[in-house]
Amino acid sequence: MGRRYFGTDGVRGIVGDVLTADLVERLGRAATMWSGRGRVFVGRDTRGSGPELEEAFAAGVVSAGGSAVLAGVLPTPAVALLALDLGVVISASHNPPEFNGVKLFDRDGQKLSDDAEEQIEALLDAPPSGGGELDRVGVATDSYLEHVVERFGSDLTGLRLGVDCANGSYSGLAPKAFEELGAEVVAIGDEPDGTNINLGCGATDLGALQKIVVEEGLDLGVAFDGDGDRMLAVDGQGNAVDGDQIVAILALHLGVDLVAVTTMTNLGFHRLMADQGIRVLTTDVGDRYVLEALRRESGLLGGEQSGHVIYLRDHVTGDGLASALLLCRALEGRPLAEAAAVMPKYPQVKENVPARGRKPSDELLREVEQVNAELADRARVLVRRSGTESVIRVLAEAETLAEAEELSARIGALVRRELG
């Protein structure tokens, strides 16, 4: 039986529509029963709907006989690190303020498997048993900051840095980490009000960070998404540096022999890794699939173009702040533009086609396979259903922008024709 509510990264939707307090309470009860009615550590991002949904999830935990430990606003990777019998984040990550969601981690800080999520969904209508309890903690942020700075930080004296917190969970926290290490910080997206998370700021919109880096003459900038599990960067000239480039820089600096990435990763990344003798594992889109591949193959480093960067030495999941600190260390005094230039970047053209509740047919996917066979290694196209939005994503990549645009138009037309 397939999952009804869980997508690529937990349960997510517009609050009051797909995502209701009732559903969140039922998820709390079901997840607690699934985990053995133990202690459930709960954090949230800065969305206005967060407190109500946090309380709803906690009510579900208590109704199942579990112990809910509420930590308030906390980045997703902090919850993964501090998870008890279960870790839970009330967040819709990079989505706009009207969205919210529920992400779950097991006691080891790992995202749940598809099978585990199906088992939880099967318990959604289970009756309450009662007997649980609720507690609140206020020291989680300090514990997390100490862990990340100690294990991923380096001397940043003299570095002038822009930090965009997306008006999310890293507000006030990430700038403090960089300042503790000696950097001069210009912070933006650092004033959450419940309605401005991810709006015109953060990893989903680098415009404000690019502007401040250029105007202030900063060395570079880093941007997080609303819940802190993504990080993208901007070089001193204001050019965006994506997750593929960041993973490439870290792979060479850390000397790994294996990396895990997704089907969206740039062909230039694969060429660079082949030249360096570094084995590449390619997974479906979603950082949890990257994590699964790394654990299966005993790897340490992986990531996604969108900014999920994972380094599993001294951590359990992707962490935006840890990744930003590692990137600063990897520069070793070089400009970010110089470090990023090591990876040739093939032009990519992307299109989102409204899915209308449908997914690509087997016939369409066979046509795409045939096109890729004809292209060999010169270029490629990818068609997939989004796990977080109701769209079909089309990606075309080639050695020239003109060829990528032609491929995108050709395949996009096939998708639109099929979906009507």
Secondary structure, 3 states (H helix, E strand, C coil): CCCCCEECCEEEEEECCCECHHHHHHHHHHHHHHCCCCEEEEEECCCCCHHHHHHHHHHHHHHCCCEEEEEEECCHHHHHHHCCCEEEEECCCCCCCCEEEEEEEECCCCECCHHHHHHHHCCCCCCCCCCCEEEECCCHHHHHHHHHHHHHCCCCCCCEEEEECCCCCCCCHHHHHHHHCCCEEEEECCCCCCCCCCCCCHHHCCHHHHHHHHHHCCCEEEEECCCCCCEEEECCCCCEECHHHHHHHHHHHHCCCEEEEECCCCHHHHHHHHHHCCEEEEECCCHHHHHHHHHHCCCCEEECCCCCEEECCCCCCCCHHHHHHHHHHHHCCCCHHHHHCCCCCCCEEEEEEECCCCCCCHHHHHHHHHHHHHHCCCCEEEEEECCCCCEEEEEEECCCHHHHHHHHHHHHHHHHHHHC
